[in-house]
Amino acid sequence: MSVAGRIAIVTGAGTGVGRAAAVALAGAGWRVVLSGRRPAPLEEVAAAIGDDRSLVVPTDVTDPESIANLFARTREAFGRLDLLFNNAGIGAPAVPLEDLPLETWRQVVDTNLTALFLCTQHAFRIMRDQDPRGGRIINNGSISAHAPRPNSIAYTATKHAVTGLTKATSLDGRAYDIACGQIDIGNADTPMGGKMKAGVPQADGALRAEAVMDPDHVGRAVLTMANLPLEANVQFMTIMATKMPFVGRG
């Protein structure tokens, strides 16, 4: 199938990495279903990439019925699904582990993990039964899937869990020609990651500014993964600001 005939869903597509990935995919000929909580940013992305290349479906990924509607609308509009970029996610306030409210923990788990599982289920059902069969799922992990920041237990735990979800999905998808990989991102200059420029707590208790990178680099990395034939898969990709303090002892 030509790239021009391929269909992608991007969750959290209104801003940041999701927007960058949607723009990169559409620019390469994909048709992109733009999903997110707020309609206005999604409409802005649709206008930027062209209405003929996009479909806006406002979605609350913590609501199973809203997720079901996203995939039903996609199948109704295009008849198939070739790529799911599980990108939507949230953080939590940086408070001591013992002070994190249970409700906040549950919100992060529901958004960063349960929503990915539900979206993956729906994608499997479409990809398994369509002709040509198969597709690709890319999960947004994080550098936090490898190493935590101080006072980040909910975010870190869910991002480690995403790695397990990715591996299990990759294994179970083999029978249906469904590939699954993960992109682990460090310090993209987005509304979430851009805060690193102003200073972020370090493991030694200090507060230091960290390097960031243009999220368009992440968008192009997602596109590289997406454009592979289904016989090949990037299982894990780490893309990070070159000078952020991850590799090494500081």
N, C-alpha and C positions, 0 to 999 in steps of 0.2 A: 504494500500500500504506500502511495506517495505521502510525503509529509503534509501536503495540502489537504489530504483527506483525513488527517488524524485529529482526534478530539482529546482535549485535556481539561481536567478540573483542577483549579488551584484554590485551596482554602486560605483564608487570610489574605485575599488578593488585593485589598484596598490600599495597603501601605507596605513600605519596607521591602523585605525579601519577597513576599508574595507578589507585590506589584512588579518588582524587577523580573521575576520569573515569568509572569504573565506577558510582560512586554517582550521579553526575549523569545518566548515561544511563538507569540503572534507574529513577530518580526521574521521568524523562520518559516512561517506558513501554517502553523498550527491554528486551529480554532479553539478558543479558550473559554471555559465556563468560569466566571468570576464569582467567587463565594466569599462572604464576609458578613459581619453583623450589621454594618452601617451601609445603607444603599448609596449615599452620596459619594464616598470615596470610590466605590465600585463603578459608579457611573462615570466618574472622572477618568478611571483607567480605561473603561470601554471607549470613551471619546478619544483617548490618546492612541489607542491601538486600532480603532475603527470598529464601528458597530457590526460590520459584516464579518468580523473575525471573532466576535465575542458574544456571550450571553450572560447577563447579570442575574444571579439568583441569590438574593440576601438569605443568609443562613446563620442560625445559632447552633454551633456545633455541640453545645451542651444539651440540645433538645433532639432526641432520637427522631421525632416526627419531622423536624426541620431538615435533618440530614437525609431522611428518606425522600423528602420532597426534592432536595438538590439532585439526587441521582435519578429520580423519576423524570424531572424536567430535562435533564441531560439526555436520557434515553429517548424521550418524546421528541426532542428537538433534533437530535443527530443520529439516533439509532444505534450508537456504539460509544465506547469509551476506551481510549488507548493509553491514557496517562492520568494518574492521580498524584498530585503533589500535596501530601499531607503537611501543610505548613502552619496552620493556625496554632497559636500557643500563647500562654500568658506566664508572667512571673508572679512573685509574691513579695510583699514588703520584706526587707532585709531585717528580720527580727531574730533574737535568739531562738534556737530550736525549741526550748521549753516554753516559749511564749507564743508560738504560732497557733492561732485558733484552728480548731478542727474544721470549721466551715471554710476557712481559707485553703487548708490542705485539700479538702474535697473539691473546691473550685478548680484548683490547679490540676488535680488528677483527672477530673471530668473533661477538662479542656485539652490537656497535653497528652493524655493516654487513652481514656475511654473513647473520646471522639475519634482518634486515629483508628482504633479497633473497629468502631461502627462504620466509618467511611471505608475501611479496608474490606469489611464484609460486603458492603454494597458493591464496591468495585469488583470484587471476586465474582459475584453473581452475574454481573454484566459481562465481564471479560471471559469468563468460563463458557458462556453460552453463545457469544457472538461469532460471526463468521466474516473475516478470518478471526480465529480464536486467539485469546491472549491479550496481554497489555503489560504496562509497567506501573509500579507504585514507588514513589520516592518519598521517604519520610524525612522531615526536618528534625535532625537530632540537635546537637550543640556540642561545643567544646565541653559543656557541662555533662555530656554523656561520657566523658573521660575523667574529668577532674572537677571538684566542686569549688565554688567561691564561698567565702564565709557567710553564714546565716542564709543558706539557700536550700534547705533540705527538701522542700516540696518540688522546686524546679529541678534540682539535681536528681532526685529519686525518679521523677517521671521521665527525664531524659535518658537515664540509664535504662529504664524500662522500655523506652522506644527502641533501644538497641535489641532487646530481646524480641520485641514485636517484629522488628525488621528481619531478624534471623529466622523466626518461625514462619513469617509470611513468605520469605524467599524459599524456604524448604517446601512448604505446603503448596506454593504456586507452581512448582515444577510440573505437576501433573496436568496443568492447564495452560502452559506456556505463559505464565505470569511471572515476570521478573520483579524483584523488590530490592531496592538499595537505600542507603541513608547518606544524607549530606550533613556534616557536622561543621557548624559555622562559628567563627570566632570574631566578634567585634565588627560586624557590619554597621555602617553609619546610618542606622534606622532610628525611628522613635524609641525603640527599646535599647538597641546597642549603642546608639550615639551618646548616651549618658556617660559612657566610659571616658569621653574626652574631658569631662569636668572633674574626674577623679572617682575611683572606686576602691572599696576596702580590699586590702591584700591579706594574704595568710599571716603575715607578721604583724598585723594590726595597723599598718600604715595606710594612708589614703593617697593614691597616686593616679594621675591621668594615664590612660592607656591609648595606644595607637588604634585607629579604626581604618576601615577600607570602604570603598564605594560599593553599595549593594548590587550595582549592575554587574560586578564581577561574579557575584553569587548567582545572579540570573543566568549568566552565560554558562556557569558550571552546571546548573540544573539542565539547561538546554543540551549540553554535551552528553549528560547521562540519558536524557530523554530520547535523543536521536540515535542511540545505539540500536542495532537490530536485536531482536529478542533472544538471539543465540548468545549474546554477550551482556554482561551486567557489571556496573560499578557497584560492588557490594557496600563499600564505605569510602566516602571522600571527605577529607578535612580541608576546608578552605578558611584561611584566617588572615588577619592583618599581620604582615610579616614581623612587625616589631612588638606584637602584644606578648605579655609575659606568660607564655604557656610552656614552650619548650625550654627546658633548663631548670634552674633552681631559683628563679625569681619571677 
